[in-house]
Structures are given as C-alpha cells and as structure tokens.
Amino acid sequence: MTPVFLIGCGYVGQRVARRLQANGHVVTALARSDESHALLRAQGLQAVQGDLDTPASLTALPMQGAMVYYFAPPPSSGTTDPRMRNFLNAIASASRPARIVLISTSGVYGDCHGEWVTEDRPPQPIAKRAHRRLDAELTLSVWGDTHHVPVVILRVPGIYGPGRLPEHRLRAGEPVLCEAESPWSNRVHIEDLVRACLAAGECGHTNTVYNVSDGHPTTMTDYFNRVADVLGLKRPPQITLAQARAELSEGMQTYLAESKRLDNRRMREELGVEPRYPDLPQGLAASVATDADGSSA
C-alpha cells in the first residue's frame, strides 16, 4: 500500500491521518519539535523531525513513492511562502513522491462581488494571507511540472466541525456585520474536507484545482447566528459596515471585504465527493452532537 507523508498535522491533518491509518496506510508526519514528535508517535504515527523554516533540518524526508499531503500554513507575514520552497528544495535531489495534495484557500479568488466562482476564474487575491497561499500554489505547480510529479490543489473556505465553532467569540459578545451588509461566505464541514483530501489523493486529476465547499453559501452573520442558536447562546450584536471598519480587527475586515459563492461541481463530479453535510443546519447539528458524545468527525 502507498506510504503517506503528512506535512501539517493539526485539525485537518490529524483527521486525515486517522482515516488513512484505518484504511491500512503507514502514515509518517513531519514533526517540528521534540514535543510534537512525541505527540505524533503517541497517536500511532511515524514521525520525522524537521522545521520548514530551517532548510538544513529537512534532510531525511521519506519521499520515495509517497503520497504527500501538504497542510502546513505559510508564515504569518509577507506575500510569499518560503516554507513551500524550503520543502521542495529539500526533495529536489531526493526520491520523488507519487503525488502531492495541497490545501490552499478560496481567498485566492479575492472579492468576486457575490458571483458564483468556478476553478476557471483567475485568482485575484486581496489579503496578504491569500497572496501567500497563491504563491504556494504556483510554486508547487511549477515544481510538479518540472519534476513530473502530479499535483492536486484544494481551495478551501471556512472549516467548521466538532471543536471548531466560534463559541469563545460568541460568549464574548463580539459583534458581527448586520445581515443586510454581510457578504456571501462559504464553508465546509471537516468530515467532507477529509473525504475530499482522500479522494484527491486517490483519483484527483493531475495538476487540477478543486473548490471544496458544501455548495450552500450564506453570510458570515448567518453562520454566527446559527452557531449561537445550536449552542443555546445569545446571538451576537450586529453593527453597520461603517462601525465594523472602526471596531473589528484588520483580519476580520479582510474577510468582510470579499464576497463569493463557490461552485463545487468539479469536486462532486470528478472527486466523487457529495457533501454529507450540504448545509449549516445539518453540519452544525452533527458538530454539536459529536462534541457531546466525545467522539470526533
């Protein structure tokens, strides 16, 4: 069975790893520190120590014939992703992986004024974090073409699921934009994202981009209201766009400056991933139920 190498073992990576292990794969993950190395080993994963910010540490990556899932985020500043370059440089003279699946962001499309967006739409990122993600996409795509390694890119919007709901923000009473001024936003339940990741590794078309979403966008305000309702909390106060520009963080304002609706037909038709949680009512109910019984998605 194809060996798997995982770069970035957080909320998404851990769930992908568990699913792959259940399917009989041997999964190795990159560990940045002694502590993360021990944690990964405790989860039954093989671990190789290395730091994407320190190229000299990336000398023993087991790439030969491996399916690589790259989930590590870019640095928190700048407009490029040197971590991706460090990784690719480390394996440039080593054995080649069988395929690389990259999680990127739908933010690379920028503001689409509420239009439906397919993967054929040219990226026009606004936020610096989206510029960094697009740089990672382009760097990896060029490298894959040059070295004849298949690359699949997943453009992902907001991820939610068990343990990943904005409960703290709601309890703090932080405001949201009034519904009438709130832009379109997109989401995907963690369970459906994991399924898309596995499908991308197994049958995703080479050098292809896939939008991964539930296919039923709403507004950010609607999302927070629904989360509050399902958690039995008070709905957040609403403010105008003018107030938001004065009160909300710069990071939150960049999300409010973009409006798009993701078309997920390619995901459904080519990857064969029909969302199990196609809308917020179903996805949030499952998220809360899973939290309550202590299991995971």
TORKOL-4160 file (C-alpha; in steps of 0.2 Angstrom, whole numbers, padded with zeros to 4 digits, m for minus):
297
<pt num="1" X="0000" Y="0000" Z="0000"/>
<pt num="2" X="0006" Y="0018" Z="m0004"/>
<pt num="3" X="0015" Y="0026" Z="0010"/>
<pt num="4" X="0009" Y="0043" Z="0016"/>
<pt num="5" X="0019" Y="0058" Z="0021"/>
<pt num="6" X="0010" Y="0072" Z="0030"/>
<pt num="7" X="0016" Y="0090" Z="0032"/>
<pt num="8" X="0005" Y="0099" Z="0045"/>
<pt num="9" X="m0004" Y="0088" Z="0057"/>
<pt num="10" X="m0017" Y="0100" Z="0065"/>
<pt num="11" X="m0036" Y="0100" Z="0065"/>
<pt num="12" X="m0037" Y="0093" Z="0047"/>
<pt num="13" X="m0021" Y="0083" Z="0047"/>
<pt num="14" X="m0024" Y="0073" Z="0062"/>
<pt num="15" X="m0041" Y="0068" Z="0055"/>
<pt num="16" X="m0034" Y="0063" Z="0038"/>
<pt num="17" X="m0021" Y="0053" Z="0046"/>
<pt num="18" X="m0033" Y="0043" Z="0057"/>
<pt num="19" X="m0043" Y="0039" Z="0041"/>
<pt num="20" X="m0028" Y="0034" Z="0032"/>
<pt num="21" X="m0022" Y="0023" Z="0046"/>
<pt num="22" X="m0039" Y="0015" Z="0047"/>
<pt num="23" X="m0038" Y="0011" Z="0028"/>
<pt num="24" X="m0021" Y="0002" Z="0031"/>
<pt num="25" X="m0009" Y="0015" Z="0026"/>
<pt num="26" X="0008" Y="0018" Z="0036"/>
<pt num="27" X="0007" Y="0037" Z="0039"/>
<pt num="28" X="0023" Y="0047" Z="0043"/>
<pt num="29" X="0022" Y="0065" Z="0048"/>
<pt num="30" X="0034" Y="0080" Z="0049"/>
<pt num="31" X="0037" Y="0085" Z="0067"/>
<pt num="32" X="0044" Y="0102" Z="0071"/>
<pt num="33" X="0049" Y="0099" Z="0089"/>
<pt num="34" X="0053" Y="0085" Z="0101"/>
<pt num="35" X="0036" Y="0088" Z="0109"/>
<pt num="36" X="0026" Y="0087" Z="0093"/>
<pt num="37" X="0037" Y="0071" Z="0088"/>
<pt num="38" X="0031" Y="0063" Z="0105"/>
<pt num="39" X="0013" Y="0068" Z="0102"/>
<pt num="40" X="0013" Y="0061" Z="0084"/>
<pt num="41" X="0021" Y="0045" Z="0090"/>
<pt num="42" X="0008" Y="0043" Z="0104"/>
<pt num="43" X="m0005" Y="0044" Z="0090"/>
<pt num="44" X="0002" Y="0029" Z="0081"/>
<pt num="45" X="0011" Y="0039" Z="0068"/>
<pt num="46" X="0028" Y="0038" Z="0061"/>
<pt num="47" X="0037" Y="0054" Z="0064"/>
<pt num="48" X="0052" Y="0063" Z="0056"/>
<pt num="49" X="0059" Y="0079" Z="0064"/>
<pt num="50" X="0061" Y="0094" Z="0053"/>
<pt num="51" X="0057" Y="0113" Z="0053"/>
<pt num="52" X="0050" Y="0121" Z="0037"/>
<pt num="53" X="0058" Y="0137" Z="0042"/>
<pt num="54" X="0075" Y="0128" Z="0044"/>
<pt num="55" X="0081" Y="0121" Z="0027"/>
<pt num="56" X="0095" Y="0112" Z="0035"/>
<pt num="57" X="0084" Y="0101" Z="0046"/>
<pt num="58" X="0074" Y="0094" Z="0030"/>
<pt num="59" X="0087" Y="0081" Z="0025"/>
<pt num="60" X="0079" Y="0065" Z="0029"/>
<pt num="61" X="0061" Y="0066" Z="0022"/>
<pt num="62" X="0055" Y="0049" Z="0016"/>
<pt num="63" X="0048" Y="0054" Z="m0001"/>
<pt num="64" X="0051" Y="0039" Z="m0012"/>
<pt num="65" X="0034" Y="0034" Z="m0020"/>
<pt num="66" X="0024" Y="0043" Z="m0005"/>
<pt num="67" X="0008" Y="0051" Z="m0006"/>
<pt num="68" X="0011" Y="0068" Z="0001"/>
<pt num="69" X="m0002" Y="0079" Z="0010"/>
<pt num="70" X="0004" Y="0097" Z="0012"/>
<pt num="71" X="m0007" Y="0105" Z="0025"/>
<pt num="72" X="0006" Y="0117" Z="0033"/>
<pt num="73" X="0002" Y="0136" Z="0033"/>
<pt num="74" X="0013" Y="0149" Z="0026"/>
<pt num="75" X="0022" Y="0161" Z="0038"/>
<pt num="76" X="0011" Y="0174" Z="0046"/>
<pt num="77" X="0018" Y="0189" Z="0036"/>
<pt num="78" X="0024" Y="0193" Z="0019"/>
<pt num="79" X="0017" Y="0189" Z="0002"/>
<pt num="80" X="0027" Y="0173" Z="m0002"/>
<pt num="81" X="0028" Y="0156" Z="0006"/>
<pt num="82" X="0046" Y="0152" Z="0009"/>
<pt num="83" X="0041" Y="0136" Z="0018"/>
<pt num="84" X="0035" Y="0128" Z="0002"/>
<pt num="85" X="0051" Y="0132" Z="m0006"/>
<pt num="86" X="0061" Y="0125" Z="0008"/>
<pt num="87" X="0051" Y="0109" Z="0007"/>
<pt num="88" X="0053" Y="0107" Z="m0012"/>
<pt num="89" X="0071" Y="0111" Z="m0012"/>
<pt num="90" X="0074" Y="0098" Z="0001"/>
<pt num="91" X="0067" Y="0085" Z="m0010"/>
<pt num="92" X="0073" Y="0091" Z="m0027"/>
<pt num="93" X="0088" Y="0079" Z="m0026"/>
<pt num="94" X="0080" Y="0066" Z="m0017"/>
<pt num="95" X="0067" Y="0052" Z="m0022"/>
<pt num="96" X="0051" Y="0058" Z="m0029"/>
<pt num="97" X="0034" Y="0057" Z="m0021"/>
<pt num="98" X="0020" Y="0049" Z="m0030"/>
<pt num="99" X="0008" Y="0064" Z="m0029"/>
<pt num="100" X="0006" Y="0080" Z="m0018"/>
<pt num="101" X="m0010" Y="0086" Z="m0012"/>
<pt num="102" X="m0010" Y="0104" Z="m0006"/>
<pt num="103" X="m0024" Y="0113" Z="0004"/>
<pt num="104" X="m0025" Y="0131" Z="m0001"/>
<pt num="105" X="m0038" Y="0144" Z="0002"/>
<pt num="106" X="m0053" Y="0150" Z="m0008"/>
<pt num="107" X="m0047" Y="0168" Z="m0003"/>
<pt num="108" X="m0035" Y="0167" Z="m0018"/>
<pt num="109" X="m0051" Y="0172" Z="m0029"/>
<pt num="110" X="m0052" Y="0189" Z="m0020"/>
<pt num="111" X="m0068" Y="0199" Z="m0020"/>
<pt num="112" X="m0080" Y="0192" Z="m0033"/>
<pt num="113" X="m0095" Y="0203" Z="m0029"/>
<pt num="114" X="m0106" Y="0188" Z="m0024"/>
<pt num="115" X="m0104" Y="0179" Z="m0040"/>
<pt num="116" X="m0103" Y="0160" Z="m0042"/>
<pt num="117" X="m0085" Y="0155" Z="m0044"/>
<pt num="118" X="m0078" Y="0140" Z="m0053"/>
<pt num="119" X="m0060" Y="0135" Z="m0053"/>
<pt num="120" X="m0058" Y="0143" Z="m0070"/>
<pt num="121" X="m0059" Y="0160" Z="m0063"/>
<pt num="122" X="m0042" Y="0169" Z="m0062"/>
<pt num="123" X="m0035" Y="0172" Z="m0045"/>
<pt num="124" X="m0035" Y="0190" Z="m0039"/>
<pt num="125" X="m0030" Y="0189" Z="m0020"/>
<pt num="126" X="m0033" Y="0204" Z="m0009"/>
<pt num="127" X="m0027" Y="0199" Z="0008"/>
<pt num="128" X="m0009" Y="0196" Z="0011"/>
<pt num="129" X="m0013" Y="0178" Z="0018"/>
<pt num="130" X="m0021" Y="0174" Z="0001"/>
<pt num="131" X="m0006" Y="0181" Z="m0008"/>
<pt num="132" X="0005" Y="0169" Z="0002"/>
<pt num="133" X="m0007" Y="0154" Z="m0002"/>
<pt num="134" X="m0007" Y="0158" Z="m0021"/>
<pt num="135" X="0012" Y="0159" Z="m0021"/>
<pt num="136" X="0012" Y="0141" Z="m0013"/>
<pt num="137" X="0001" Y="0135" Z="m0026"/>
<pt num="138" X="0011" Y="0142" Z="m0041"/>
<pt num="139" X="0027" Y="0137" Z="m0033"/>
<pt num="140" X="0021" Y="0119" Z="m0031"/>
<pt num="141" X="0013" Y="0118" Z="m0048"/>
<pt num="142" X="0029" Y="0124" Z="m0057"/>
<pt num="143" X="0039" Y="0111" Z="m0047"/>
<pt num="144" X="0027" Y="0097" Z="m0051"/>
<pt num="145" X="0028" Y="0101" Z="m0069"/>
<pt num="146" X="0047" Y="0102" Z="m0069"/>
<pt num="147" X="0049" Y="0086" Z="m0059"/>
<pt num="148" X="0034" Y="0076" Z="m0067"/>
<pt num="149" X="0026" Y="0074" Z="m0050"/>
<pt num="150" X="0006" Y="0075" Z="m0050"/>
<pt num="151" X="0000" Y="0090" Z="m0040"/>
<pt num="152" X="m0018" Y="0092" Z="m0034"/>
<pt num="153" X="m0024" Y="0109" Z="m0026"/>
<pt num="154" X="m0039" Y="0110" Z="m0015"/>
<pt num="155" X="m0046" Y="0128" Z="m0012"/>
<pt num="156" X="m0055" Y="0128" Z="0004"/>
<pt num="157" X="m0066" Y="0141" Z="0013"/>
<pt num="158" X="m0070" Y="0142" Z="0031"/>
<pt num="159" X="m0069" Y="0125" Z="0040"/>
<pt num="160" X="m0080" Y="0120" Z="0054"/>
<pt num="161" X="m0085" Y="0105" Z="0064"/>
<pt num="162" X="m0083" Y="0097" Z="0082"/>
<pt num="163" X="m0071" Y="0108" Z="0092"/>
<pt num="164" X="m0071" Y="0121" Z="0079"/>
<pt num="165" X="m0085" Y="0133" Z="0082"/>
<pt num="166" X="m0083" Y="0151" Z="0087"/>
<pt num="167" X="m0090" Y="0148" Z="0104"/>
<pt num="168" X="m0077" Y="0159" Z="0113"/>
<pt num="169" X="m0081" Y="0174" Z="0101"/>
<pt num="170" X="m0100" Y="0172" Z="0104"/>
<pt num="171" X="m0098" Y="0171" Z="0123"/>
<pt num="172" X="m0088" Y="0187" Z="0122"/>
<pt num="173" X="m0102" Y="0196" Z="0114"/>
<pt num="174" X="m0091" Y="0201" Z="0099"/>
<pt num="175" X="m0101" Y="0210" Z="0085"/>
<pt num="176" X="m0105" Y="0204" Z="0068"/>
<pt num="177" X="m0109" Y="0214" Z="0052"/>
<pt num="178" X="m0128" Y="0217" Z="0050"/>
<pt num="179" X="m0136" Y="0204" Z="0039"/>
<pt num="180" X="m0141" Y="0217" Z="0025"/>
<pt num="181" X="m0122" Y="0222" Z="0023"/>
<pt num="182" X="m0114" Y="0205" Z="0026"/>
<pt num="183" X="m0106" Y="0197" Z="0011"/>
<pt num="184" X="m0108" Y="0180" Z="0004"/>
<pt num="185" X="m0096" Y="0167" Z="0013"/>
<pt num="186" X="m0093" Y="0148" Z="0011"/>
<pt num="187" X="m0089" Y="0134" Z="0022"/>
<pt num="188" X="m0086" Y="0115" Z="0023"/>
<pt num="189" X="m0088" Y="0103" Z="0037"/>
<pt num="190" X="m0072" Y="0094" Z="0042"/>
<pt num="191" X="m0079" Y="0077" Z="0038"/>
<pt num="192" X="m0082" Y="0082" Z="0020"/>
<pt num="193" X="m0065" Y="0091" Z="0019"/>
<pt num="194" X="m0057" Y="0075" Z="0025"/>
<pt num="195" X="m0066" Y="0065" Z="0011"/>
<pt num="196" X="m0061" Y="0077" Z="m0002"/>
<pt num="197" X="m0042" Y="0076" Z="0004"/>
<pt num="198" X="m0043" Y="0057" Z="0002"/>
<pt num="199" X="m0052" Y="0057" Z="m0015"/>
<pt num="200" X="m0039" Y="0070" Z="m0021"/>
<pt num="201" X="m0025" Y="0058" Z="m0017"/>
<pt num="202" X="m0034" Y="0043" Z="m0025"/>
<pt num="203" X="m0042" Y="0050" Z="m0040"/>
<pt num="204" X="m0039" Y="0069" Z="m0042"/>
<pt num="205" X="m0034" Y="0074" Z="m0059"/>
<pt num="206" X="m0016" Y="0079" Z="m0061"/>
<pt num="207" X="m0012" Y="0097" Z="m0060"/>
<pt num="208" X="m0030" Y="0102" Z="m0056"/>
<pt num="209" X="m0038" Y="0114" Z="m0044"/>
<pt num="210" X="m0054" Y="0109" Z="m0034"/>
<pt num="211" X="m0066" Y="0120" Z="m0024"/>
<pt num="212" X="m0070" Y="0111" Z="m0008"/>
<pt num="213" X="m0086" Y="0118" Z="0000"/>
<pt num="214" X="m0104" Y="0112" Z="0005"/>
<pt num="215" X="m0111" Y="0121" Z="m0010"/>
<pt num="216" X="m0123" Y="0131" Z="0000"/>
<pt num="217" X="m0115" Y="0148" Z="0004"/>
<pt num="218" X="m0124" Y="0160" Z="0016"/>
<pt num="219" X="m0117" Y="0176" Z="0025"/>
<pt num="220" X="m0105" Y="0176" Z="0040"/>
<pt num="221" X="m0119" Y="0184" Z="0050"/>
<pt num="222" X="m0130" Y="0169" Z="0046"/>
<pt num="223" X="m0116" Y="0157" Z="0052"/>
<pt num="224" X="m0113" Y="0166" Z="0068"/>
<pt num="225" X="m0132" Y="0167" Z="0072"/>
<pt num="226" X="m0134" Y="0148" Z="0068"/>
<pt num="227" X="m0119" Y="0143" Z="0079"/>
<pt num="228" X="m0127" Y="0153" Z="0093"/>
<pt num="229" X="m0143" Y="0145" Z="0091"/>
<pt num="230" X="m0137" Y="0127" Z="0091"/>
<pt num="231" X="m0126" Y="0131" Z="0106"/>
<pt num="232" X="m0140" Y="0139" Z="0115"/>
<pt num="233" X="m0131" Y="0156" Z="0116"/>
<pt num="234" X="m0137" Y="0174" Z="0113"/>
<pt num="235" X="m0135" Y="0179" Z="0095"/>
<pt num="236" X="m0121" Y="0192" Z="0093"/>
<pt num="237" X="m0125" Y="0210" Z="0091"/>
<pt num="238" X="m0125" Y="0217" Z="0074"/>
<pt num="239" X="m0116" Y="0233" Z="0068"/>
<pt num="240" X="m0115" Y="0243" Z="0052"/>
<pt num="241" X="m0101" Y="0242" Z="0039"/>
<pt num="242" X="m0095" Y="0259" Z="0045"/>
<pt num="243" X="m0095" Y="0253" Z="0063"/>
<pt num="244" X="m0086" Y="0237" Z="0058"/>
<pt num="245" X="m0072" Y="0247" Z="0050"/>
<pt num="246" X="m0069" Y="0256" Z="0066"/>
<pt num="247" X="m0072" Y="0242" Z="0078"/>
<pt num="248" X="m0067" Y="0225" Z="0070"/>
<pt num="249" X="m0049" Y="0218" Z="0068"/>
<pt num="250" X="m0040" Y="0221" Z="0052"/>
<pt num="251" X="m0040" Y="0202" Z="0049"/>
<pt num="252" X="m0059" Y="0201" Z="0051"/>
<pt num="253" X="m0061" Y="0216" Z="0040"/>
<pt num="254" X="m0052" Y="0207" Z="0026"/>
<pt num="255" X="m0065" Y="0193" Z="0026"/>
<pt num="256" X="m0079" Y="0206" Z="0026"/>
<pt num="257" X="m0071" Y="0214" Z="0010"/>
<pt num="258" X="m0074" Y="0198" Z="0000"/>
<pt num="259" X="m0090" Y="0191" Z="m0007"/>
<pt num="260" X="m0091" Y="0175" Z="m0017"/>
<pt num="261" X="m0101" Y="0159" Z="m0019"/>
<pt num="262" X="m0090" Y="0143" Z="m0023"/>
<pt num="263" X="m0096" Y="0131" Z="m0036"/>
<pt num="264" X="m0092" Y="0114" Z="m0030"/>
<pt num="265" X="m0097" Y="0104" Z="m0046"/>
<pt num="266" X="m0080" Y="0099" Z="m0050"/>
<pt num="267" X="m0077" Y="0091" Z="m0033"/>
<pt num="268" X="m0093" Y="0082" Z="m0034"/>
<pt num="269" X="m0091" Y="0076" Z="m0052"/>
<pt num="270" X="m0073" Y="0072" Z="m0053"/>
<pt num="271" X="m0068" Y="0068" Z="m0035"/>
<pt num="272" X="m0085" Y="0059" Z="m0032"/>
<pt num="273" X="m0087" Y="0069" Z="m0015"/>
<pt num="274" X="m0105" Y="0073" Z="m0012"/>
<pt num="275" X="m0106" Y="0083" Z="0004"/>
<pt num="276" X="m0113" Y="0073" Z="0019"/>
<pt num="277" X="m0116" Y="0090" Z="0027"/>
<pt num="278" X="m0123" Y="0101" Z="0012"/>
<pt num="279" X="m0129" Y="0115" Z="0023"/>
<pt num="280" X="m0126" Y="0123" Z="0040"/>
<pt num="281" X="m0142" Y="0115" Z="0049"/>
<pt num="282" X="m0135" Y="0098" Z="0046"/>
<pt num="283" X="m0117" Y="0101" Z="0049"/>
<pt num="284" X="m0119" Y="0111" Z="0065"/>
<pt num="285" X="m0131" Y="0098" Z="0072"/>
<pt num="286" X="m0118" Y="0085" Z="0069"/>
<pt num="287" X="m0104" Y="0095" Z="0076"/>
<pt num="288" X="m0113" Y="0098" Z="0092"/>
<pt num="289" X="m0119" Y="0080" Z="0093"/>
<pt num="290" X="m0101" Y="0074" Z="0091"/>
<pt num="291" X="m0094" Y="0086" Z="0104"/>
<pt num="292" X="m0107" Y="0080" Z="0116"/>
<pt num="293" X="m0103" Y="0061" Z="0115"/>
<pt num="294" X="m0084" Y="0064" Z="0115"/>
<pt num="295" X="m0080" Y="0057" Z="0098"/>
<pt num="296" X="m0073" Y="0065" Z="0083"/>
<pt num="297" X="m0078" Y="0068" Z="0065"/>
